[in-house]
Amino acid sequence: MQRAKRAVALGGAVLASVVLIQGSVASADPAAGSGAGGERTVRFDVQFSPFQLTDLGEPGLSAGDELVFHDTLSQHGKQVGDEVGSCVVVEAAGLSNCTGVVRLGPDTISFAFVNAPPPRKVLAVTGGSGAYRTVRGDGVLLENGDAANTGTLTLRLTR
């Protein structure tokens, strides 16, 4: 049960759990280059926050429970943003539906993903605001599984 809670929480803490507003994807990593058709790949180091579980229904992790997260994102050791979001538990074994928002300065990128126990989460970029209002794409959140509770978030964005 505890392991399932942790798996759901770490995945939700994505995008980590993603980050405190001091930059933007456009300027965050100059080495991130663009591909054909305006595609750009950006990578963040994620510091997952302790998750908050709202336990509804049956005691312990069960369908309908909700996890919320607020994680920090950094590049080259400098904090560049954050991510906030929530996950609704679908199955007590650790399966949940998660949505979140990455904040980079005044601009945002929204995402959704299915959270399950493996440390690799595939997400869909569902939109954005400001400089990212026409963005779409996908990404991967990878939990390192270390004691420091860290991971990486890679977003592949197109306009």
Residue pairs with C-beta under 8 A, 6 or more apart in sequence:
1 60
1 61
1 92
3 94
3 117
4 61
4 92
4 93
4 94
4 117
5 53
5 61
5 94
7 94
7 115
7 116
7 117
8 51
8 61
8 67
8 87
8 89
8 94
8 96
8 115
9 51
9 53
9 67
9 69
10 17
10 48
10 51
10 119
10 143
10 149
10 151
11 87
11 96
11 98
11 113
11 115
11 116
11 121
11 141
11 143
12 51
12 67
12 68
12 69
12 85
12 86
12 87
12 96
12 98
12 100
12 115
13 46
13 48
13 49
13 51
13 69
13 71
13 149
14 46
14 48
14 69
14 71
14 83
14 85
14 98
14 100
14 113
14 115
14 121
14 123
14 141
14 151
14 153
15 46
15 71
15 83
15 85
15 100
15 102
15 111
15 113
15 123
15 139
15 141
15 153
16 44
16 46
16 47
16 48
16 69
16 71
16 73
16 83
16 141
16 151
16 153
17 46
17 48
17 49
17 51
17 69
17 70
17 71
17 83
17 85
17 100
18 44
18 46
18 71
18 72
18 73
18 81
18 82
18 83
18 84
18 100
18 101
18 102
18 103
18 153
19 44
19 46
19 71
19 72
19 73
19 74
19 79
19 80
19 81
19 82
19 83
19 102
19 103
19 104
20 72
20 73
20 79
20 81
20 82
20 103
21 81
21 82
21 103
21 104
21 105
21 106
22 78
22 79
22 80
22 81
22 105
23 75
23 78
23 80
23 81
23 104
23 105
24 80
24 81
24 104
24 105
24 107
24 131
25 40
25 42
25 104
25 107
25 109
25 131
25 132
25 155
25 157
26 131
28 42
28 44
28 75
28 80
28 81
28 104
29 42
29 43
29 75
29 76
32 40
32 41
32 42
32 43
33 40
33 41
34 40
35 41
37 158
38 158
38 159
39 137
39 156
39 157
39 158
40 156
40 157
40 158
41 154
41 155
41 156
41 157
42 154
42 155
42 157
43 75
43 152
43 153
43 154
43 155
44 73
44 74
44 75
44 80
44 81
44 152
44 153
44 154
44 155
45 73
45 74
45 75
45 150
45 151
45 152
46 71
46 72
46 73
46 83
46 141
46 150
46 151
46 152
46 153
47 71
47 72
47 74
47 148
47 149
47 150
48 69
48 71
48 143
48 149
48 150
48 151
49 69
49 70
49 71
49 72
51 67
51 68
51 69
52 67
52 68
52 69
53 61
53 65
53 66
53 67
54 65
54 66
54 67
54 68
55 61
55 62
55 65
56 62
56 64
56 65
56 66
57 63
57 64
57 65
60 92
61 89
61 92
61 94
62 89
62 92
63 89
63 90
63 91
63 92
64 88
64 89
65 88
65 89
66 86
66 87
66 88
66 89
67 86
67 87
67 89
67 96
68 84
68 85
68 86
68 87
69 83
69 84
69 85
69 86
69 87
69 100
70 82
70 83
70 84
71 82
71 83
71 84
72 79
72 81
72 82
73 79
73 80
73 81
73 82
73 83
73 102
73 153
74 80
80 104
81 102
81 103
81 104
81 105
82 102
82 103
83 100
83 101
83 102
83 103
83 153
84 100
84 101
84 103
85 98
85 99
85 100
85 101
85 111
86 98
86 99
86 100
87 96
87 97
87 98
87 115
88 96
88 97
88 98
89 95
89 96
90 96
90 97
93 117
94 115
94 116
94 117
95 114
95 115
95 116
96 114
96 115
96 116
97 112
97 114
97 115
98 112
98 113
98 114
98 115
99 110
99 111
99 112
99 126
100 110
100 111
100 112
101 108
101 109
101 110
101 111
102 108
102 109
102 110
102 111
102 153
102 155
104 132
105 130
106 130
107 128
107 129
107 130
107 131
107 132
108 128
108 129
108 130
108 132
109 125
109 127
109 128
109 132
109 135
109 155
109 157
110 125
110 126
110 127
110 128
111 123
111 124
111 125
111 126
111 139
112 123
112 124
112 126
113 121
113 122
113 123
113 124
113 141
114 121
114 122
115 121
119 142
119 143
119 144
119 145
119 151
120 140
120 141
120 142
120 143
121 140
121 141
121 142
121 143
122 138
122 139
122 140
123 138
123 139
123 140
123 141
124 138
125 135
125 136
125 137
125 138
125 139
125 155
125 157
126 136
127 133
127 135
127 136
128 134
128 135
132 157
134 159
135 157
135 158
135 159
136 157
136 158
136 159
137 155
137 156
137 157
137 158
138 155
138 156
139 153
139 154
139 155
139 156
140 153
140 154
141 151
141 152
141 153
142 151
142 152
142 153
142 154
143 151
144 150
144 151
144 152
